[in-house]
Amino acid sequence: MISQGIPQQKIVIGKPVTQGDAYNTGFMNAGDLANCGKQAKGQGWNGGFMGWQFSHDADGSWINTLAASLD
């Protein structure tokens, strides 16, 4: 996307919150996704994350794990 001219700050990574939300593909556990965020941030990315079926993160652990990777 970046090589096609999309500014890094406009890129949002969206993933299913739970494996059950994925149906067939796309799920990453929060820890692995947070590591991707850390790597991307190290390369200048300052976008964000979006969770499909965010209501399934009832205790906030998914978003808290990802938010910590952006500090």
Number of C-alpha atoms within 10 A of each C-alpha: 8 11 7 6 7 10 13 17 12 12 15 13 13 14 22 21 22 19 14 11 17 15 10 8 10 11 18 15 13 19 13 12 20 22 15 15 23 17 14 16 17 11 10 10 19 16 16 16 16 14 17 15 14 16 10 15 15 8 9 11 11 20 18 13 16 22 14 11 18 19 7
